């Protein structure tokens, strides 16, 4: 078994750092010319990053609660993804703080105390910022607990599962509540008169597409450079492919359900969201989001050989990650920039900063421990896993 630690050439690290610096400079220059456009890109990038880190914790917790052993051999990958949380959390808090008054209810009208009193209370800027700090602290604490328990197993050994099911269940409960409220606070409140009871599960579906795609890409690249060679098997790839295809279908199901219910009820406060996105220049981008998040992954991964093909899975995972960016772009930009989409250097910079910073933080976190969990009672099962 290969137990060597990940070592990335310094030249590659410097390229990633340079990409982050250049992207940040572009966004800073955009802030002078078009502050709201720059802010929308910052929100998109920081929210994207934090959901990738949060998804790593969720993957660990879900597989623990299910009693799964097949993922043990590559569990260090989702563990390393949690390393994105502290930096992404600080970036997101800074982004919210920059435009904190924008989140308040009062600039948007609707002063009827009998109708909007709770929204006005909920969107009080200081209260919103306090909640943001609480969400992010909870996510970081649980990530440390889950990863810390796994790492301690390398030292202490034993026959017990390294990660406590109780901690995992508690985290899943906290996750379900906080991801819903965070999505409402940070994205839905950009259009405060609009509401959807399916918003939380929609955020969950997109998060799962992002984290599964990231795990697939990381595992394939680590196997290609020899770190997970002989450890990450085609059987693991196959199961990850099935999960990715399943959650792409789930995302499409939630997207259509939300659209259908809002279309059918025809309540003005609800239809405003889709009117802006389908009856304007945003319409083609909605189609692109559906193609990237569902059509391409679903039809490509239907055949069994495709889910076991390294090259096919790598391409599909990259497409799904781009689709995740487009999906967030569709959530954030219309209320900020208006009916006409904007796409140029700032938007490319926001995507580049996500990829580069995620790569830097992942490499640092992955190199902090051995590439394979030691002394885990499910390790041999995972190393010889067949699906």
C-alpha positions in Angstrom: 0.0 0.0 0.0 1.3 3.4 -0.9 1.5 5.6 2.2 3.6 8.4 0.9 2.5 11.9 1.6 1.3 14.2 -1.1 4.1 16.4 -2.5 3.3 19.1 -5.0 6.1 20.8 -7.0 6.8 24.4 -5.8 6.4 25.6 -9.4 2.8 24.4 -9.4 2.1 25.9 -6.0 3.4 29.2 -7.3 1.1 29.1 -10.3 -1.9 28.5 -8.1 -0.9 31.4 -5.8 -0.3 33.6 -8.8 -3.8 32.7 -10.2 -5.4 33.6 -6.8 -3.5 36.9 -6.6 -4.3 37.9 -10.2 -8.0 37.0 -9.8 -8.2 39.0 -6.5 -6.6 42.0 -8.2 -9.1 41.8 -11.1 -12.0 41.7 -8.6 -10.5 44.6 -6.7 -10.3 46.7 -9.9 -13.8 45.7 -10.7 -14.9 47.0 -7.3 -13.8 50.5 -8.3 -15.6 50.4 -11.6 -18.7 48.3 -10.7 -18.9 47.7 -6.9 -22.1 45.6 -7.0 -20.7 43.3 -9.8 -17.5 42.7 -7.9 -19.5 42.0 -4.7 -21.7 39.5 -6.5 -18.6 37.7 -7.7 -17.2 37.7 -4.2 -20.4 36.2 -2.8 -20.5 33.6 -5.5 -16.9 32.5 -5.0 -16.9 32.5 -1.2 -20.3 30.6 -1.1 -19.1 28.1 -3.6 -15.9 27.4 -1.6 -17.7 27.1 1.7 -20.2 24.6 0.3 -17.4 22.5 -1.0 -15.8 22.4 2.5 -19.2 21.8 4.1 -19.8 19.0 1.6 -16.7 17.2 2.8 -18.0 17.1 6.3 -21.4 16.0 5.1 -20.0 13.1 3.0 -18.0 11.8 6.1 -21.1 12.1 8.4 -23.5 10.4 5.9 -21.2 7.5 5.2 -20.6 7.1 9.0 -24.3 7.0 9.8 -25.0 4.6 7.0 -22.3 2.2 8.3 -20.5 2.4 5.0 -17.0 0.9 4.6 -16.5 1.2 0.9 -15.3 4.8 1.1 -12.6 4.3 3.8 -9.7 4.0 1.4 -10.2 7.5 0.0 -11.8 9.1 3.1 -8.8 11.4 3.4 -10.1 13.3 0.3 -13.4 14.5 1.8 -11.5 15.1 5.1 -9.1 17.4 3.2 -12.0 19.2 1.6 -13.1 20.4 5.0 -9.8 22.4 5.1 -11.5 25.0 2.9 -14.0 26.0 5.6 -11.9 28.4 7.7 -10.6 30.5 4.8 -13.9 30.4 2.9 -15.7 31.3 6.1 -13.6 34.4 6.7 -14.0 35.4 3.0 -17.8 34.9 3.2 -18.1 36.9 6.4 -16.1 39.7 4.9 -18.3 39.7 1.8 -21.5 39.9 3.8 -20.0 42.6 6.0 -19.1 44.8 3.0 -22.7 45.0 1.9 -24.4 44.3 5.2 -26.9 47.2 5.0 -28.0 45.8 1.6 -29.5 42.8 3.3 -31.7 44.9 5.5 -35.4 44.9 4.8 -36.0 48.6 4.8 -34.4 49.5 1.4 -36.7 47.1 -0.4 -40.1 48.5 0.6 -42.9 46.5 2.1 -43.4 48.4 5.4 -46.8 46.9 6.3 -46.1 45.9 10.0 -48.9 43.3 9.8 -47.4 41.5 6.9 -43.7 41.9 6.9 -42.8 42.3 10.5 -41.0 38.9 10.8 -39.0 39.5 7.6 -38.0 42.9 8.8 -36.9 41.4 12.1 -35.1 38.5 10.5 -33.1 40.7 8.1 -31.9 43.1 10.7 -28.3 43.5 9.6 -26.7 42.8 13.0 -28.9 39.8 13.6 -28.1 38.5 10.1 -24.3 38.9 10.7 -24.6 37.2 14.1 -26.3 34.2 12.5 -23.6 34.0 9.8 -20.9 33.8 12.4 -22.8 31.1 14.2 -23.4 29.0 11.1 -19.7 29.1 10.1 -18.4 28.4 13.6 -20.7 25.4 13.9 -19.5 24.0 10.6 -15.9 24.5 11.4 -16.3 22.9 14.9 -18.1 19.8 13.6 -15.5 19.5 10.7 -12.7 19.5 13.3 -14.5 16.9 15.4 -15.2 14.6 12.5 -11.7 14.8 11.0 -10.0 14.8 14.4 -11.7 11.5 15.4 -10.5 10.0 12.1 -6.9 11.1 12.5 -6.8 9.8 16.1 -7.6 6.3 14.9 -4.2 6.3 13.1 -2.5 6.4 16.5 -4.8 4.6 18.9 -6.0 1.8 16.6 -8.8 -0.5 17.9 -11.8 -2.2 16.4 -14.3 0.7 16.9 -15.4 2.9 14.0 -13.1 6.0 14.1 -15.9 8.5 13.7 -18.7 8.7 16.3 -22.2 8.0 14.8 -23.6 10.3 17.4 -21.4 13.3 16.3 -22.3 12.5 12.7 -26.1 12.4 13.4 -25.9 15.6 15.4 -23.9 17.3 12.5 -26.5 16.1 9.9 -29.2 17.7 12.0 -27.3 21.0 12.4 -26.4 20.9 8.7 -30.0 20.5 7.6 -31.1 23.6 9.7 -28.1 25.8 9.0 -27.7 25.2 5.2 -31.4 26.1 4.8 -31.1 29.3 6.9 -27.8 30.3 5.3 -29.2 29.9 1.8 -32.2 32.1 2.8 -30.0 34.7 4.6 -27.2 35.0 2.0 -29.0 34.4 -1.4 -32.8 34.4 -1.1 -32.8 37.7 0.8 -31.2 39.3 -2.3 -34.8 39.2 -3.5 -36.6 39.6 -0.1 -40.2 39.7 -1.4 -39.6 36.2 -3.0 -39.8 33.0 -1.0 -39.7 29.2 -1.6 -40.2 26.4 0.8 -38.0 24.2 -1.3 -34.9 26.5 -1.1 -33.1 24.5 1.6 -33.3 21.2 -0.2 -32.3 22.9 -3.5 -29.1 24.2 -1.8 -28.4 20.7 -0.5 -28.8 19.2 -4.0 -26.4 21.6 -5.5 -23.9 21.2 -2.6 -23.9 17.4 -3.2 -23.2 17.8 -6.9 -20.2 20.0 -6.0 -18.7 17.8 -3.4 -19.1 14.5 -5.3 -17.5 16.1 -8.4 -14.6 17.4 -6.3 -14.0 14.0 -4.7 -14.0 12.3 -8.1 -11.5 14.8 -9.6 -9.2 14.7 -6.6 -9.2 10.9 -6.4 -8.5 10.5 -10.1 -5.7 13.0 -10.0 -4.2 11.5 -6.9 -4.3 8.1 -8.5 -2.6 9.4 -11.6 0.3 10.8 -9.7 0.7 7.6 -7.7 -0.6 8.6 -4.2 -3.8 6.5 -4.4 -2.6 4.1 -7.0 -3.8 0.6 -6.1 -6.0 2.2 -3.3 -8.7 4.1 -5.2 -10.3 1.4 -7.4 -12.6 1.6 -10.4 -15.2 0.1 -8.1 -15.0 3.2 -5.9 -15.2 5.4 -9.0 -18.2 3.5 -10.2 -20.1 4.1 -7.0 -19.1 7.8 -6.9 -20.4 8.0 -10.5 -23.7 6.5 -9.4 -24.0 8.9 -6.6 -23.2 11.9 -8.9 -25.7 10.8 -11.5 -28.3 10.3 -8.7 -27.8 13.7 -7.2 -27.8 15.3 -10.7 -31.3 13.8 -11.2 -32.3 14.9 -7.6 -31.1 18.4 -8.4 -33.3 18.4 -11.6 -36.2 17.0 -9.7 -36.0 19.8 -7.1 -35.5 22.5 -9.7 -38.5 21.3 -11.7 -40.7 20.8 -8.5 -39.9 24.4 -7.4 -40.7 25.8 -10.8 -43.9 23.7 -11.3 -45.3 24.6 -7.8 -44.6 28.3 -8.3 -46.0 28.3 -11.9 -49.1 26.4 -10.8 -49.9 28.6 -7.7 -49.2 31.8 -9.8 -48.7 34.0 -6.7 -47.0 37.2 -7.7 -44.5 37.2 -4.9 -43.3 33.7 -6.0 -43.4 34.1 -9.8 -41.1 37.1 -9.8 -38.1 34.8 -9.4 -38.7 32.8 -12.5 -40.1 35.7 -14.5 -36.8 37.5 -14.3 -34.9 34.4 -15.2 -37.0 33.0 -18.0 -38.6 36.0 -19.6 -35.4 37.9 -20.2 -31.9 37.5 -21.5 -31.3 35.1 -18.6 -33.4 32.4 -20.3 -30.5 30.8 -22.3 -28.4 30.7 -19.2 -31.1 28.7 -17.3 -31.0 26.2 -20.2 -27.2 26.0 -19.9 -27.5 25.3 -16.1 -29.9 22.5 -16.8 -27.6 21.0 -19.5 -24.5 21.1 -17.3 -26.1 20.0 -14.0 -28.4 17.3 -15.4 -28.6 16.5 -19.1 -24.8 15.9 -19.7 -24.1 14.0 -16.5 -27.2 11.9 -16.7 -27.0 10.7 -20.2 -23.2 10.3 -20.2 -23.2 8.2 -17.0 -26.1 5.9 -17.8 -23.9 3.2 -19.3 -21.9 1.2 -16.7 -18.5 1.4 -18.6 -18.7 5.2 -18.5 -18.9 5.2 -14.7 -15.8 3.1 -14.6 -13.8 5.1 -17.1 -11.3 7.5 -15.5 -11.3 9.9 -18.5 -15.1 10.0 -18.8 -15.7 10.6 -15.1 -13.0 13.3 -15.0 -14.7 15.2 -17.8 -18.2 14.8 -16.4 -17.1 15.9 -12.9 -15.5 19.1 -14.4 -18.7 19.8 -16.4 -20.7 19.4 -13.2 -18.5 21.8 -11.3 -18.9 24.3 -14.0 -22.6 23.7 -13.9 -22.6 24.3 -10.1 -20.9 27.7 -10.8 -23.6 28.5 -13.4 -26.3 27.5 -11.0 -25.0 29.9 -8.3 -24.5 32.6 -10.9 -28.2 32.2 -11.8 -29.2 32.6 -8.1 -27.0 35.6 -7.3 -26.5 37.8 -10.3 -30.0 38.6 -11.7 -31.2 40.7 -8.6 -27.8 42.4 -8.4 -27.1 43.2 -12.1 -30.6 43.4 -13.6 -32.3 41.8 -16.6 -29.2 41.7 -18.8 -26.5 39.1 -17.9 -22.9 40.2 -17.5 -20.0 37.9 -18.2 -16.4 38.9 -18.6 -13.1 39.1 -16.9 -14.5 39.5 -13.3 -16.7 36.4 -13.7 -13.8 34.4 -15.1 -11.6 35.6 -12.2 -14.2 34.5 -9.6 -14.2 31.0 -11.1 -10.4 30.9 -11.3 -10.1 32.0 -7.6 -12.5 29.2 -6.6 -10.4 26.5 -8.5 -7.0 27.9 -7.4 -7.8 28.5 -3.8 -9.6 25.2 -3.5 -6.5 23.5 -4.9 -4.1 25.2 -2.6 -6.2 24.6 0.5 -6.9 21.0 -0.4 -3.2 20.1 -1.0 -2.2 21.6 2.3 -4.9 19.7 4.2 -4.3 16.4 2.4 -0.6 16.6 3.1 -1.2 17.0 6.8 -1.9 13.2 7.3 -1.2 9.9 5.6 -3.2 9.4 2.3 -5.0 6.4 3.8 -6.6 6.0 7.2 -4.6 3.6 9.3 -6.0 1.0 11.8 -9.6 1.6 10.5 -11.6 -1.7 10.9 -13.2 -1.1 7.4 -9.9 -0.4 5.6 -9.4 -3.9 4.2 -13.0 -4.1 3.1 -12.5 -0.9 1.2 -9.2 -1.8 -0.4 -10.8 -5.0 -1.8 -14.1 -3.5 -2.5 -16.2 -4.8 -5.5 -19.5 -3.4 -6.7 
